[in-house]
Amino acid sequence: MTTASLGLSRDDRPILIAALFILVILVAGTVYTVARFGSAPLLSPTYLLQQLQIGAFLGIVAAGMMMVILIAQIDLSVPWTLAAAAMMATSIGGPLAIPVGLGVGLVVGLINGIGIAYLRVPSMIFTLGVNAVMRGLMVAHTGGYAPQTGATDLMRMLAGDRTLGIPNALFVWIAVSVLIAIVLQRTTLGRYVYAIGNKEAAAYLAGVDTRRITVICFVLCGLAAALAGVLLAGYSTKAYQGMGDAYLLPSIAAVVIGGTNILGGRGRYLGTLIGVVLIVLLNSVLSIMDMPEAGRQVIYGLVIIFMLLVYGRGERVTS
Amino acid sequence: MLDDIAIRVRQNVGIVTAVLLFAILYLLYNLAHPKGFSSAVLVQNGDEIFALAMLAMAQTVPVLASGLDLSVGAVMTMVGCFASYLLTGAADGTPLHLDIFGLQFGLGTFPGGVSGILLGIVLCLATGALAGFINGCVVVYGRIQPIIATLATGAVYIGIALFLRPTPGGKIDEDLNWALTNSLGDFAATVHIFDDGAASWFAPVAWIPVPFVLLILIALLVWVPFRRSVIGRAVYAVGSAEGAAYMSGLPIERAKIAAFTLAGFFAGCGGLFLAIQTSSGNADIPQAGAYTLNSIASVVIGGTSLLGGTGSAIGSIFGAMVLRVISFFFRIFDIAPLLQPLFEGLILLGAVSISALGVLRVKNTLELFR
């Protein structure tokens, strides 16, 4: 009732609360740094831009993950799609590096989509298998060592350099965000995505080719993971084993913290953006505090539960 | 009679396939192994299978209630870290202390000797069950989707494990390690029963590996009674149609909490055994993740639907064994270790895709969208 009187829709409330929580993190972190070091790095634009540059990789992965979660599926193949794209891009090199890297994501997305949409294998298990296959291919390709090949100049420029003082990676993230936001809000594809997430059978009966849309969503997710991989390789100047492992669970968490229903059909892209910023800032505050890994994991888990208890609660089954 | 069997086979086609697949693979494995069909090979396999089999059982119960538990690997790791403090078997006990941000708290001395070990085992299993119970409460009373709730609690449990064991270490009583990871004969000789295992009636069963006996005991004493209880039936009912279960007056909230608690207990059993087997506690995050994912794969290979409502923990045990036997083959046939992940992935994809080919026969497309 109160949310309605504030003029907030059901989808806006999580975004507002998550944004408030970001402020809480910033204030708490600043109080800590002022008390301990006498400075406030969290409020300096340089530091924030640097954090957002690192957050761009997670943001791009989360944008793709959101497309898949909105149709009530999940993509567990993100870690090795990301790593495979980075490894193939660096080993091809030259002007073809980025197209080849993105091509890896496209192919993985197509395979995922076909297995899930047409064979009806649960996405949880199919993408898990695809992830293992990609890992196997890359381990066989690199011999299990970090590849010796480096990122191309274009990849380094896109991920590491700055234009007018703003990191280029941030521009890429913004471009991906605008694209996904437009697709979700302004195109029929976006309408279909929400419809499938709510009830696939109903969308099918309404004349939507639900299987084709499912494939498209998985392709977009694969492309996003591949783009993040190519950029991450550019940022760290090379590809390495397991470079994608740190992106799977945080990307799912960012999407869910942003108010997207894990069962699909509901959620706004702005929420995912806020969710990514929240996770990135939380990580940076914890590392300023010198929090050991144990404490980080505990706080990380508790924050997700807390946020969902505030606004992510499901409805009681009564019929 | 024959019709009866045919119907039962048709109803449990998933489990039957998993059992047959395992039987064929294991027979081939033993034929190819230079020391095949020997107790030594069986013991080694049992030790390698046990932890994953327990996690597969753990994953099955929430999946039956159409939930998913992404924290089973974390619970296993956490219980293993507890075990590396509580099961040292030192005769005069183990002093315990807590160290939070440099503040030291003495927690007294944990008893040593046989009674200490038994108490430690009970405490470890209780820790696992408690972790599962917390999962259940977050899911039921917090009304958060299981997949995301257990993702979060799993991070907390891994954090606790890292807190307990920032670096791998600790110690497990050697006798306990020896007794549980070998054959029944060695077990009897270590705990001094049946004339140290030399009793004549005992000889025919002395070759059986202890892990398999434990697995069968846990399945018969925990899973089967649970499956037949009202709560167990309610778990299946919740998985197949939660609304209908609610309208029928089934205790759906208790069923869900029980499902997650049992999952925590099974995962605790797995963690306890892994710690005993490796004689240490290790908060290994990649290992925890790998066990969680393999537990899901085992459940699917074992014929349990991820949508809930049909399947059985027994099938998942065989699913776990199939997964493990496949990796045994890599050793036998000398497949380069670098190619193993590729084969594992291809076999998993192949298995789920073949079982999904039934969709091609579906005439009414609407039936696909469940």
Interface residues (C-beta under 8 A of the other chain):
Chain A: I74 L76 G115 Y118 L119 R120 V121 P122 M124 I125 F126 L128 G129 V130 N131 A132 V133 M134 R135 G136 L137 V139 A140 G143 G144 K199 E200 A201 Y204 L205 T210 D245 L249 I252 A253 V256 I262 L263 P292 E293 A294 G295 R296 Q297 V298 I299 Y300 G301 L302 I304 I305 L308 L309 G312 R313 G314 E315 R316 V317 T318 S319
Chain B: L68 V138 G142 R143 I144 Q145 I147 I148 A149 L151 A152 T153 G154 A155 V156 I158 G159 I160 A161 L162 F163 P166 E242 G243 Y246 M247 I252 A283 P286 L293 I296 A297 V300 L306 L307 L338 L339 Q340 P341 L342 F343 E344 G345 L346 L348 L349 V352 S353 A356 L357 V359 T365 L366 L368 F369
